[in-house]
Every structure is written in C-alpha cells, then in structure tokens.
Amino acid sequence: MASTAAPSRDDFAAMLDDMFGGADSFEGRVVLGTVTGIENDLAVIDVGLKSEGRVPLREFAPAPGQKAELKVGDEVEVYVDRVENMHGEAMLSRDRARREAAWDKLEVEFAKTARVEGTIFGRVKGGFTVDLSGAVAFLPGSQVDIRPVRDVTPLMDIPQPFQILKMDRKRGNIVVSRRAVLEETRAEQRSGLIQSLAEGQIIEGVVKNITDYGAFVDLGGIDGLLHVTDLSYKRVQHPSEMINIGDTVRVQIIRINKDTQRISLGMKQLESDPWDGAGVKYPVGAKLSGRVTNITEYGAFVELEPGIEGLVHVSEMSWTKKNVHPGKIVSTSQEVDVVVLEVDAEKRRISLGLKQAQANPWEAFAAAHPIGSTVEGEVKNATEFGLFIGLDNDVDGMVHMSDIAWGVSGEDALNLHRKGETVQAVVLDIDSEKERISLGMKQLERGGPVSAGAGDRLGKNQVVTVTVLEVRDAGLEVQQGDDGATGFIKRTDLGRDRDEQRPERFQVGQKFDAMVTGFDRSKKPTFSIKAMQISEEKQAVAQYGSSDSGASLGDILGEALKARESKK
C-alpha cells in the first residue's frame, strides 16, 4: 500500500489559495487563527498564511486595564489587515476583528430597532463616546437624558442600554441615544401607572418644576400639572407663594386623559369651599371691610376672606369721580369698606359698592344747604346750556343759562363768566337720587323778579326811570327807581347832540328816562339816553309818517313828545 506524505506549509497555502482565491482575498476579512506562541506582550497567531502574525496581548483583554487570559493552542478571531508586511509577517488585529463583528451585530439590531448595550468611556466636542462591544459610537449631549445633565461622571463606565439613531459603515459613524431608551421606558411606566390612578383619588407627590401657570408634581414615575388656580381658593399670583421645588404635597386627581397621558391635580379641592353659604354670610346691604387684590379698567377686586373676592365696578367706586380709572381711586393691598350689592353663589360672584359705604354727598349737601340758601363756588365748566359750579364735598351744581342774569339772552349770559371764576348762587332744587343740584345766579341780583315798585324785570331795550347817584367826567352813576339795580351811563350816551353829552348838566338826585342797552360782566345794567331818543324817533316816524308827507322832523318829534306827555 502506497503511503501518503503529510502536506507541507506550501501545500496548505496552495489549498487556501484554491479555496479563497489567493492570499490577497484574506485582506480585509475576519478569520479564525490559532495561538502558536506568547512572546513578551505579543501573541503569535497562525491564520494559515505563509507567515504568522503578532498581536498585542492587550487587545485580548476583556476590558481596558485587565490582563488577557490567552494561552498557546487557543483559537481566536482576528482581522487580516495585510497578508505580508515589510518584515514578511501578516498584519493582524484583534480590536479590528471585534469591531467588525460588532458592526455586523449592530446592523442586525439597527434593522430591528432593538436596543444595544454600551458603555460611555470618553468626552468629545458636543457629546460623548460609547463603546458598543468594540464599535465606537457618538452620543450627543442632548441625547444623554430626558432633562439636561450637568455631570455625566456617574453614568460613565457603566454598561447600559442605548438606541441606535444612525449608522454609516462606510464612514464608520454610529449615533446613539440614551434619552430615547429612557423616554420609551418612562412611557411604559406612565401607561402602567395611569391605569392604577383614578379621578378623585388623593395622592402624594414631589414638586419637580414650577412655572408661572402652575407646578409639575412627580407622582412616582408620571408628572401631573397642578394649575395655579387649583392651588388655593384665595388669589395666588405665582405658585412659588405656596410651594417650592422638592416639596412633598398632598393633591387630588381632578382629570385624567389616558390618550394624552395628562393628569390635572388640585390642592384646594382638599379644603372646604368658602363659597358654601356665602349668601348667608354676605347678605345684600351688609357693610364689610376687605383688601384690594387686583385693579382692572372696569373695576377693582376686593378680598372679603381667603377664597372670596367681590368686584367693585368702576361705576360703584365714587359718588363724584366719574369716568376715572379705578387705580386713581384705590390701590392694591389697600383696606377699604364696601357694601354688598348682589350675591350669586352659583356663579361665585359678589358685586360690591365702594361709594355706598360713604355718605351720599348730595344728601349731605342738602342737609347743609337747604333750598333758598346762598352758596359760593368756582366755575368748573361752561356748556351750551349752562355753567357747572364746584361746591362742597366735590359735588357740582348747574346754573341753567336762563338763570344766569336778568334781561340777557342765554348765549350772552354764558359769556359773562369764565372758567375758574368764583361766583355766588342760590340753591333752587336738589335731587339726591339723580345727583343733581340746580342753582340760580340772577336771583341774587337787585332789580330781579321783585323789582322795587313796579315788579318789572329789567330787560334789554327796556325804558325805565333812573335817578342820578353820582356825576363823573366819564358819565353818570344811576339807579333804577328808588332801590333798584344800579348802572352807568357813558358820556357819549347822554344825548344825540354833542351839547347834550355833558355830565355837568345833570345833578345828583335828578330823575329822567333811559333805555337798558345791556349788562356788563358783573351783570350791572348799562343805560343810554341817546339810544332811547333814537328808538323814539323811529317809532314816531313809523306812527306819523315819513318826512315825504310834508311834515318836518321837528313836527313829527313834537307830536311824539305831546303824545308822551299826555300818557304821563
């Protein structure tokens, strides 16, 4: 029987070439090799090529810093980087082999969107590096946790799950997320926890965050919102007034939305409702004290007790200050007295009055100034129908234009006075309900409705008998009747002719007729003999005919004077 010789190394290499298409096909592949020796810190490995390769022992260590447990005869997977280098040795790598194996496994897990285990081992710009069983991945800083983490040291060098977000084998890029795993785990926990909660349930939680509109409370894996309006029945401007981050609070579950997994919480629901029996505690007409908590354009809110506030409408704030912003009447935190006007316990509304807690100034004025009394005040405003006079207790009285002066038209009477002028008037009428005070100024004038003697009112263009009180160079100071209104006749109004316009031709006590031509700003009448003569001439011409009839002007005037004397 013929014997067969054992194949040599060259024969084995030839067999490999036949199997894999040549030694060059080994490059870039992970192959199985045998440890043939340990030299210092290197492991000699035979992968069936013409020459063996050497790999540092540290590459076989289970973890960085640990010693490799490797002995001759062990079979290991290595990566063939090059079949032969300049020294004729094969270039092998255990790390590269592990990395390639890891990539193969990671691609399968990525396709299944499964979690992978890794270890954070270093920091880089914008994030961290993660070892995924030999493959190095990038963990962005925003993907470390659900909330920003300032110190990642406690998370490093600890095996933990990650979610692969992106892979590119050609470029060697892997992006992972720890946050996605936490969110998914948390969602599972939330779903299970929500199923165990019920509306109306009372539970304890820890305040995790505070905002302007409320606080988020951790209920043991799921957060609930405690809105600022559900903290207390009393007005709360900001949640920090009542709670702080880290506080353990007792709350009631108000609403649960299982679709959105949102939970609404309340603290005030665990307290007694102050509105129960509010209609009995605050009857209409009751006078109470309270504190101003908020001011708006339409009024002010007054707290009667913690949890119960009433609104003082702007129209109920002051008897006298109309169309004024509430902030100019009261201020926040001010203690005020109010009167209950209306209570609606179902709608949780109380209407209050601020002015009703104070004396009605019109009633007070009526008590101090009865009808017929004389008052003094400043002209506040002039309108097209009269003057408004400022009186005691910030009330106004109105003088209708027909009650400003005798014998003057309404428009002329309004022009006799200016804003800011101090005047006197008589109280004619007071209506406290309608908040009206009627005044009269002409009723204080002499020669008014009860003029001495005749009882006639002085009117413009009226002819009256006057008595000379004083002779001056500028004219005459005269008085109507014996105790009527006093007035003045200017020099130019003493007659039509220049010879008649001499004051010295009159004597004190002399009586004569004159016409009322108007009133000055002090409402004293002005008289004129000249105006009376011109008026009589016109009447005579109209009565006895014009000069075209053959009668002279002297004849006409003579007839008029005779007719006048006969009347007297």
C-alpha positions in Angstrom: 0.0 0.0 0.0 1.5 3.3 -1.0 2.0 5.9 1.8 0.8 9.5 1.5 3.2 12.2 2.7 2.0 14.9 5.1 1.2 18.2 3.3 3.8 20.9 3.8 3.1 24.6 4.6 3.4 25.5 1.0 0.8 22.8 0.2 -1.5 24.2 2.8 -1.1 27.7 1.4 -1.9 26.4 -2.0 -5.0 24.7 -0.7 -6.1 28.0 0.8 -5.4 29.8 -2.4 -7.7 27.3 -4.2 -10.4 27.7 -1.5 -10.4 31.6 -1.2 -8.9 32.6 -4.5 -5.5 33.5 -3.3 -3.8 35.0 -0.2 -4.9 38.5 -1.2 -8.5 37.6 -0.6 -7.7 37.3 3.2 -7.1 41.1 3.4 -10.0 43.0 5.0 -11.6 39.8 6.4 -12.1 38.3 9.9 -10.6 34.8 10.0 -10.0 32.2 12.7 -6.4 31.7 13.8 -4.5 29.6 16.4 -2.2 30.9 19.1 1.2 29.3 18.5 3.2 31.2 21.0 3.4 34.1 23.6 6.4 36.4 23.2 6.6 39.1 25.8 3.5 41.3 25.3 2.6 39.7 21.9 0.6 36.7 20.8 1.9 34.8 17.8 -1.1 33.7 15.7 -1.2 31.4 12.7 -4.1 32.0 10.3 -2.8 29.6 7.6 -0.8 32.2 5.6 2.8 31.8 4.6 3.8 33.7 7.8 2.4 34.2 11.2 1.2 37.5 12.7 1.8 39.1 16.0 -1.0 40.8 18.0 -0.5 42.8 21.3 -1.9 40.9 24.3 -3.8 44.0 25.5 -6.2 43.6 22.5 -7.4 40.3 24.0 -8.1 41.8 27.5 -11.8 41.6 28.5 -11.8 45.3 29.4 -9.3 48.1 29.5 -6.7 47.7 32.3 -7.4 44.0 32.7 -5.0 41.1 31.9 -5.6 38.9 28.8 -6.1 35.3 29.6 -4.6 33.7 26.5 -2.6 30.5 26.0 -1.0 28.5 23.2 -3.5 26.5 21.3 -6.4 28.9 21.8 -8.4 29.7 18.7 -9.2 33.4 18.2 -10.8 35.6 15.6 -8.5 38.3 14.1 -8.8 40.8 11.3 -6.3 40.5 8.4 -5.2 44.0 7.7 -2.4 42.9 5.3 -1.2 39.5 4.2 2.5 40.4 4.5 4.3 43.5 5.6 7.9 44.6 5.0 9.1 42.0 7.5 7.2 39.2 5.8 4.7 38.9 8.6 0.9 39.0 8.5 -0.6 42.2 9.9 -3.4 41.0 12.2 -5.7 42.9 14.6 -7.9 41.6 17.4 -9.5 45.0 18.0 -10.4 45.3 14.4 -11.9 41.8 14.4 -14.0 42.7 17.4 -15.1 45.9 15.8 -16.1 44.2 12.5 -18.0 41.6 14.5 -19.7 44.3 16.5 -20.7 46.2 13.3 -22.3 43.0 11.9 -24.3 42.6 15.1 -25.2 46.2 15.3 -26.5 46.3 11.8 -28.8 43.5 12.6 -30.0 45.2 15.8 -30.4 48.5 14.0 -32.6 46.9 11.4 -34.8 45.5 14.2 -34.7 48.9 16.0 -33.6 47.0 19.1 -31.7 48.4 22.0 -27.9 47.7 22.2 -25.7 47.7 25.3 -22.8 50.0 25.5 -20.5 52.0 27.9 -19.8 55.7 28.0 -16.0 56.0 28.1 -14.9 59.4 26.9 -15.8 63.0 26.1 -15.7 64.7 22.7 -16.9 68.0 21.4 -20.7 68.1 21.5 -21.1 64.8 23.4 -19.5 61.5 24.5 -18.0 58.3 23.0 -19.7 55.0 23.7 -18.2 51.5 23.3 -20.7 49.1 21.7 -18.8 45.8 22.2 -15.9 47.1 20.1 -17.6 49.6 17.9 -17.2 53.3 18.9 -20.4 55.4 18.7 -21.2 59.1 19.3 -23.7 60.1 22.0 -24.8 63.8 21.5 -25.1 65.8 24.7 -28.8 66.3 24.1 -29.4 62.6 24.0 -27.9 61.7 27.4 -31.1 62.2 29.4 -34.6 63.5 29.3 -33.6 66.6 31.1 -30.2 68.4 30.8 -27.5 66.7 32.8 -24.7 68.8 34.2 -22.5 66.0 35.4 -22.2 62.8 33.4 -19.5 61.2 35.5 -21.9 58.9 37.4 -23.0 57.5 34.0 -19.6 56.7 32.7 -18.0 53.2 32.5 -21.4 51.6 33.3 -23.0 49.2 30.8 -26.4 50.5 29.9 -28.9 50.3 27.0 -28.8 52.7 24.0 -30.9 53.2 20.9 -29.1 53.5 17.6 -30.3 56.6 15.7 -28.0 56.4 12.7 -25.4 54.1 11.1 -22.9 54.6 8.2 -20.5 51.7 8.0 -18.5 53.1 5.1 -17.7 56.3 7.1 -17.6 54.4 10.4 -20.3 56.6 12.0 -22.7 55.5 14.7 -25.0 57.8 16.6 -26.8 56.5 19.7 -29.3 57.9 22.2 -29.8 57.1 25.9 -32.7 59.6 26.1 -34.8 57.5 23.6 -34.5 54.5 25.9 -35.5 56.5 29.0 -38.5 58.0 27.2 -39.7 54.7 26.0 -39.2 53.2 29.4 -40.9 56.1 31.0 -43.8 55.9 28.6 -44.3 52.2 29.6 -44.2 53.2 33.2 -46.6 56.1 32.7 -49.0 53.8 30.9 -49.0 51.3 33.7 -49.2 54.0 36.4 -52.1 55.8 34.7 -54.1 52.6 34.7 -53.7 52.4 38.5 -54.9 56.1 39.0 -58.5 57.3 39.2 -60.1 60.7 39.2 -60.9 61.9 42.7 -58.0 59.9 44.1 -55.9 61.6 46.8 -52.2 61.0 46.4 -48.8 62.4 47.5 -46.2 63.7 45.1 -43.0 65.7 44.9 -42.8 69.2 43.2 -40.4 68.9 40.3 -40.8 72.2 38.5 -42.6 75.5 38.9 -43.8 77.8 36.1 -45.9 81.0 36.0 -49.0 79.0 35.3 -48.5 76.1 37.8 -46.3 73.3 39.1 -45.4 69.8 37.9 -45.7 67.1 40.5 -44.0 63.7 40.2 -46.5 61.0 41.2 -43.9 58.2 41.2 -42.9 58.0 37.5 -45.5 60.2 35.9 -46.0 64.0 36.2 -49.2 65.8 36.9 -50.0 69.5 36.4 -51.1 71.5 39.5 -52.5 74.7 37.9 -52.1 77.9 39.8 -55.9 78.3 40.0 -56.2 75.0 41.8 -53.6 75.7 44.5 -56.0 77.6 46.7 -59.4 79.2 46.8 -57.7 82.5 47.5 -56.0 84.5 44.8 -52.4 83.3 44.1 -50.2 85.4 41.8 -47.4 82.8 41.5 -47.2 79.2 42.6 -43.9 79.9 44.5 -46.0 81.8 47.0 -47.3 78.4 48.3 -44.9 75.6 47.2 -41.2 75.1 46.4 -39.3 72.6 44.3 -38.7 69.4 46.3 -41.8 69.9 48.5 -43.9 66.8 49.1 -47.5 67.8 48.5 -50.9 66.1 49.0 -53.1 66.5 45.9 -56.3 65.2 44.4 -56.5 63.9 40.9 -59.1 66.1 39.1 -58.9 64.8 35.5 -57.0 62.0 33.7 -56.7 62.0 29.9 -55.4 58.5 29.1 -55.0 59.3 25.4 -52.6 62.2 26.0 -51.5 60.8 29.4 -52.1 64.1 31.0 -53.1 64.4 34.7 -54.6 67.5 36.3 -54.1 67.9 40.0 -55.6 70.2 42.7 -54.8 71.2 46.2 -57.7 73.5 47.0 -60.1 70.6 46.5 -58.9 69.1 49.8 -60.1 72.3 51.6 -63.6 73.4 52.5 -65.1 75.7 49.9 -65.5 79.2 51.3 -68.4 79.9 48.9 -70.6 77.4 50.7 -73.2 79.6 52.5 -71.8 82.8 51.0 -75.4 84.2 50.6 -76.0 83.9 54.3 -72.5 85.2 55.3 -72.7 88.2 53.0 -76.3 89.5 52.8 -77.2 92.3 50.4 -76.7 95.7 52.1 -74.1 94.4 54.6 -71.2 96.8 55.2 -67.8 94.9 55.3 -64.1 95.5 55.2 -61.8 94.0 52.6 -58.4 94.2 50.9 -57.9 95.3 47.3 -56.2 92.4 45.4 -56.4 93.4 41.8 -57.3 96.5 39.7 -58.6 96.5 36.2 -60.0 99.0 33.8 -63.5 98.0 34.7 -63.1 97.9 38.5 -61.3 96.5 41.5 -61.4 93.1 43.2 -61.7 93.1 47.0 -61.0 90.1 49.1 -63.5 89.6 51.9 -61.9 86.4 53.2 -59.4 84.0 51.8 -61.0 82.5 48.7 -63.9 85.0 48.4 -63.4 88.1 46.3 -66.0 90.6 45.1 -65.9 93.1 42.3 -66.4 96.8 42.8 -67.5 98.0 39.3 -66.0 101.4 38.3 -69.5 102.9 38.4 -69.8 102.0 42.1 -66.4 103.4 43.2 -67.1 107.1 43.8 -70.1 109.4 44.1 -68.3 112.2 42.4 -65.4 110.9 40.3 -66.9 109.7 37.0 -65.0 108.1 34.1 -61.8 107.8 36.2 -59.6 104.8 36.2 -60.0 102.7 39.3 -56.3 102.9 40.0 -56.7 106.6 40.7 -59.3 105.9 43.5 -57.9 102.8 45.2 -54.5 101.0 45.3 -53.5 97.3 45.5 -53.4 95.9 49.1 -55.5 98.9 50.4 -58.0 98.2 53.1 -61.4 99.5 52.1 -65.0 99.5 53.4 -67.6 98.1 50.9 -71.3 97.3 50.8 -72.7 94.1 49.3 -74.9 94.9 46.3 -75.6 91.4 44.9 -74.6 87.8 45.6 -74.6 84.9 43.1 -73.2 81.9 45.0 -73.7 79.5 42.0 -71.6 81.7 39.7 -69.3 82.6 42.6 -69.8 86.3 42.2 -70.3 89.1 44.6 -71.0 92.7 43.5 -69.7 95.3 45.9 -70.1 99.1 46.2 -67.4 101.4 47.5 -69.3 104.6 47.3 -72.3 103.1 49.2 -70.0 102.8 52.3 -69.6 106.5 52.3 -72.1 109.3 52.9 -74.0 110.5 49.8 -72.5 113.9 49.2 -75.8 115.2 47.6 -77.7 114.2 50.7 -75.0 115.8 52.9 -75.2 119.0 50.7 -79.0 119.1 51.0 -78.7 118.9 54.8 -76.1 121.7 55.0 -77.6 123.9 52.2 -81.4 123.9 52.0 -83.3 125.3 49.0 -83.1 129.1 49.0 -79.6 129.3 50.7 -76.7 131.0 49.1 -73.6 129.1 48.1 -70.2 130.0 46.6 -68.1 128.1 44.2 -65.8 128.0 41.3 -66.9 127.8 37.6 -65.7 124.3 36.6 -67.1 124.2 33.1 -69.3 126.1 30.7 -71.6 124.1 28.3 -74.0 125.2 25.7 -76.9 125.1 28.2 -75.3 126.4 31.4 -72.5 126.7 33.9 -71.2 124.0 36.3 -70.2 125.3 39.7 -67.9 123.3 42.1 -69.5 123.0 45.6 -68.7 121.4 48.9 -67.9 117.6 49.0 -66.7 117.6 45.4 -70.3 117.9 44.0 -71.2 120.2 41.2 -74.3 122.4 40.8 -75.6 123.6 37.5 -76.8 127.1 36.6 -79.0 127.0 33.6 -78.3 129.8 31.1 -81.8 131.2 31.8 -80.8 131.6 35.5 -77.5 133.4 35.0 -78.7 137.0 34.5 -81.9 139.1 34.0 -82.7 140.6 30.6 -79.9 138.8 28.8 -80.1 136.1 26.2 -78.8 132.7 27.2 -75.8 132.9 24.9 -74.9 136.4 26.1 -75.3 135.2 29.7 -72.8 132.4 29.2 -70.2 134.9 28.0 -70.5 136.8 31.2 -68.4 134.2 33.2 -65.2 132.4 32.7 -63.8 129.0 33.9 -62.1 129.4 37.3 -64.1 132.4 38.3 -65.6 132.3 41.8 -69.3 133.1 41.9 -72.3 133.1 44.2 -75.7 131.4 43.5 -78.9 130.4 45.2 -79.9 126.8 45.7 -83.1 126.2 43.6 -83.5 122.4 43.7 -81.7 119.3 44.9 -82.4 115.8 43.6 -80.2 113.3 45.5 -81.3 110.3 43.5 -80.4 111.8 40.2 -77.4 113.6 41.7 -78.4 117.0 40.5 -78.3 120.4 42.1 -79.9 123.4 40.4 -78.6 126.8 41.1 -79.6 130.4 40.1 -77.4 133.4 39.9 -79.8 136.1 38.7 -81.9 135.5 41.8 -79.2 137.4 43.8 -79.4 140.5 41.6 -81.2 143.6 42.6 -83.9 144.5 40.2 -84.7 140.9 39.7 -88.1 139.3 39.7 -89.2 141.5 42.7 -88.0 144.9 41.5 -88.9 147.8 43.7 -92.2 149.4 42.9 -93.4 148.0 39.6 -92.2 144.5 39.9 -90.9 144.5 36.3 -87.8 142.6 35.2 -85.0 144.6 33.7 -84.7 143.7 30.0 -82.6 144.8 27.1 -84.2 147.8 25.2 -86.5 148.5 28.2 -87.1 152.2 29.1 -87.0 152.9 32.8 -86.8 155.9 35.1 -83.4 156.3 36.8 -82.0 158.6 39.5 -78.6 160.2 39.3 -76.4 158.9 42.2 -73.0 160.4 41.1 -71.8 162.8 38.4 -68.4 161.9 36.8 -66.4 163.1 33.9 -66.9 159.8 32.1 -70.7 159.7 32.7 -73.4 159.2 35.3 -73.8 156.5 38.0 -77.6 156.0 38.2 -80.1 153.7 39.9 -83.4 152.3 38.6 -86.2 153.6 40.8 -85.5 154.2 44.5 -83.8 150.9 45.3 -83.4 149.1 42.0 -80.4 148.0 40.1 -77.6 150.5 39.7 -75.8 151.1 36.4 -73.8 153.6 34.4 -74.5 156.0 31.5 -71.4 156.8 29.5 -70.8 160.4 28.4 -71.5 159.6 24.8 -74.9 158.1 25.7 -76.2 161.2 27.5 -77.7 162.5 24.3 -77.7 162.6 20.5 -76.1 166.0 20.2 -72.6 166.8 21.5 -74.1 169.7 23.5 -76.2 167.2 25.4 -73.3 164.9 26.2 -72.1 166.9 29.2 -72.4 165.2 32.5 -72.3 168.6 34.4 -75.8 169.4 33.1 -77.1 166.8 35.5 -77.4 166.9 39.2 -77.4 164.2 41.9 -81.0 163.2 42.7 -82.2 164.2 39.2 -84.6 161.7 37.6 -85.1 161.0 33.9 -85.9 158.2 31.5 -83.2 156.0 29.9 -83.0 152.7 27.9 -81.3 149.5 29.1 -78.8 148.7 26.4 -77.1 145.6 28.1 -75.2 144.3 31.1 -71.5 144.2 31.9 -69.7 141.1 33.3 -70.8 141.9 36.8 -74.4 141.9 35.5 -74.9 145.6 36.2 -77.2 147.2 33.6 -75.9 149.9 31.2 -78.3 152.8 30.3 -78.4 155.2 27.4 -80.5 158.4 26.8 -79.2 158.5 23.2 -80.4 155.0 22.4 -83.8 155.9 23.9 -84.0 159.1 21.7 -83.2 157.1 18.5 -85.7 154.5 19.4 -88.5 157.1 20.0 -87.6 158.8 16.7 -88.0 155.5 14.8 -91.4 154.9 16.5 -92.6 158.4 15.7 -91.6 158.1 12.0 -93.4 154.8 11.9 -96.5 156.2 13.6 -96.9 159.6 12.0 -95.4 159.0 8.6 -92.1 159.9 6.9 -90.8 163.3 6.1 -92.1 162.8 2.5 -95.6 163.6 3.7 -94.7 167.3 4.1 -94.3 167.2 7.8 -90.9 168.2 9.1 -88.9 166.1 11.5 -89.5 168.7 14.2 -93.2 168.4 13.7 -93.1 164.6 14.0 -91.0 164.7 17.1 -93.2 167.4 18.5 -96.3 165.2 18.0 -94.4 162.3 19.6 -93.5 164.4 22.7 -97.0 165.6 23.1 -98.3 162.0 22.9 -95.8 161.0 25.5 -96.7 163.9 27.9 -100.4 163.1 27.5 -99.6 159.5 28.6 -97.8 160.7 31.6 
